[in-house]
Structure formats: C-alpha cells, structure tokens
Amino acid sequence: MTQYETTLFVNIDDKEFTGYFGKEPYRFQAGEEKQVVIFVAQHLAKHLLDKILQEKYGIKNTLTDTELRRSLIAQVLPEEAIKAN
C-alpha cells in the first residue's frame, strides 16, 4: 500500500466548498479543516481560490500571482506556507 504525505486544507470561505479530484468529491463546510494528500490539497486549493477571487473580489484572471492570491493560499494551506518560509 502506497502512503502519501498529507497537509492541512482549510476552507476559508463562508460557504460550503466541494472540489473534485479524479471524479471524487471532497466536501468542506465553511471554516472546516482536514488533512488531505498534498497533491489533492493543492488542486482543491486552486479551485477554492478561483471561486473566492471571482465571487468576493471580482477578479477574472485568477491565475495571476498577486499578493492577495499568496495571502489566501497561505490561509488555505497553512502547513505548506510554513514550509515555504
């Protein structure tokens, strides 16, 4: 059995978030925190950030690396942000 490293994923939105990886749904209540396999967490974080940036900030180009995006990703994946520093 293969084991993968996990990281903390935090739904920083005030709404439920459902992201998909390999057609599997990953559901998070508003504010919920869960340990998730790193590559799944990174994928889900990208989609959560896109949703937040579009809905709350009106940003259409959500892939541009901005201070806001970096700040939000650090909140969604706090353990990865700590490792990066």
Backbone hydrogen bonds in HBPLUS format (Angstrom, degrees):
<---DONOR---> <-ACCEPTOR-->    atom                        ^
c    i                          cat <-CA-CA->   ^        H-A-AA   ^      H-
h    n   atom  resd res      DA  || num        DHA   H-A  angle D-A-AA Bond
n    s   type  num  typ     dist DA aas  dist angle  dist       angle   num
A0038-ILE N   A0005-GLU O   3.05 MM  33  6.19 166.4  2.06 148.6 148.0     1
A0007-THR N   A0036-VAL O   2.77 MM  29  5.52 152.5  1.84 149.2 154.6     2
A0036-VAL N   A0007-THR O   2.85 MM  29  5.52 163.7  1.88 155.2 157.9     3
A0009-PHE N   A0034-LYS O   2.79 MM  25  5.42 164.2  1.81 157.9 162.9     4
A0034-LYS N   A0009-PHE O   2.96 MM  25  5.42 156.5  2.02 150.8 158.4     5
A0010-VAL N   A0076-VAL O   2.85 MM  66  4.65 150.3  1.94 134.9 142.2     6
A0011-ASN N   A0032-GLU O   2.93 MM  21  5.50 169.4  1.94 162.3 164.7     7
A0031-GLY N   A0011-ASN O   2.85 MM  20  4.98 132.2  2.08 143.2 153.4     8
A0017-PHE N   A0028-PHE O   2.84 MM  11  5.24 164.4  1.86 156.7 162.0     9
A0028-PHE N   A0017-PHE O   2.82 MM  11  5.24 152.1  1.90 155.0 164.0    10
A0019-GLY N   A0026-TYR O   3.00 MM   7  5.25 157.8  2.05 147.0 147.3    11
A0026-TYR N   A0019-GLY O   2.72 MM   7  5.25 150.6  1.80 163.7 169.3    12
A0021-PHE N   A0024-GLU O   3.03 MM   3  5.31 155.9  2.09 142.4 148.3    13
A0024-GLU N   A0021-PHE O   3.03 MM   3  5.31 160.3  2.06 112.0 116.5    14
A0032-GLU N   A0029-GLN O   2.96 MM   3  5.21 165.6  1.98 131.7 132.7    15
A0040-VAL N   A0037-VAL O   3.01 MM   3  5.39 126.1  2.31 110.4 124.7    16
A0041-ALA N   A0037-VAL O   2.84 MM   4  6.04 163.1  1.87 160.4 166.2    17
A0042-GLN N   A0038-ILE O   2.88 MM   4  6.13 157.9  1.93 158.5 163.8    18
A0043-HIS N   A0039-PHE O   3.30 MM   4  6.30 154.2  2.37 130.2 136.5    19
A0044-LEU N   A0040-VAL O   2.87 MM   4  6.13 167.8  1.88 158.9 162.1    20
A0045-ALA N   A0041-ALA O   2.81 MM   4  5.89 154.3  1.88 145.9 153.6    21
A0046-LYS N   A0042-GLN O   3.14 MM   4  6.32 153.4  2.22 142.4 147.9    22
A0047-HIS N   A0043-HIS O   3.37 MM   4  6.74 158.2  2.42 146.6 151.2    23
A0048-LEU N   A0044-LEU O   2.88 MM   4  6.15 158.2  1.92 154.5 161.3    24
A0049-LEU N   A0045-ALA O   2.83 MM   4  5.94 164.7  1.85 152.7 157.0    25
A0050-ASP N   A0046-LYS O   2.97 MM   4  6.18 157.6  2.02 144.3 150.7    26
A0051-LYS N   A0047-HIS O   3.06 MM   4  6.23 162.3  2.09 145.3 149.5    27
A0052-ILE N   A0048-LEU O   2.95 MM   4  6.23 166.2  1.97 155.1 158.4    28
A0053-LEU N   A0049-LEU O   2.80 MM   4  5.88 173.7  1.80 160.3 162.5    29
A0054-GLN N   A0050-ASP O   2.98 MM   4  6.03 156.6  2.04 146.9 153.3    30
A0055-GLU N   A0051-LYS O   2.89 MM   4  5.94 171.2  1.90 154.2 157.3    31
A0056-LYS N   A0052-ILE O   2.83 MM   4  5.47 158.4  1.87 144.8 152.2    32
A0057-TYR N   A0053-LEU O   3.27 MM   4  5.01 136.5  2.47 109.4 120.6    33
A0059-ILE N   A0053-LEU O   2.97 MM   6  5.43 167.3  1.99 140.3 136.4    34
A0058-GLY N   A0054-GLN O   3.22 MM   4  4.64 131.1  2.48 109.3 115.8    35
A0062-THR N   A0060-LYS O   3.12 MM   2  5.69 121.4  2.48 107.3  91.4    36
A0070-ARG N   A0066-THR O   3.00 MM   4  6.27 163.7  2.02 152.6 156.9    37
A0071-SER N   A0067-GLU O   2.89 MM   4  6.07 154.1  1.96 147.0 154.4    38
A0072-LEU N   A0068-LEU O   2.92 MM   4  6.17 160.1  1.96 154.3 159.2    39
A0073-ILE N   A0069-ARG O   2.92 MM   4  6.10 165.1  1.94 154.0 158.1    40
A0074-ALA N   A0070-ARG O   3.09 MM   4  6.19 148.8  2.19 140.5 148.3    41
A0075-GLN N   A0072-LEU O   2.99 MM   3  5.11 130.7  2.24  98.6 112.3    42
A0076-VAL N   A0072-LEU O   2.97 MM   4  6.31 149.0  2.07 150.2 159.5    43
A0077-LEU N   A0073-ILE O   2.85 MM   4  5.88 163.0  1.88 150.9 155.3    44
A0080-GLU N   A0077-LEU O   3.15 MM   3  5.50 123.6  2.49 106.0 119.5    45
A0081-ALA N   A0077-LEU O   3.09 MM   4  6.39 150.6  2.18 151.5 160.6    46
A0082-ILE N   A0078-PRO O   3.06 MM   4  6.30 151.4  2.14 145.5 152.1    47
A0083-LYS N   A0079-GLU O   3.14 MM   4  6.37 156.6  2.19 141.2 147.0    48
A0084-ALA N   A0080-GLU O   3.03 MM   4  6.22 146.3  2.15 142.7 151.4    49
A0085-ASN N   A0082-ILE O   3.24 MM   3  5.40 142.1  2.39 100.5 110.7    50
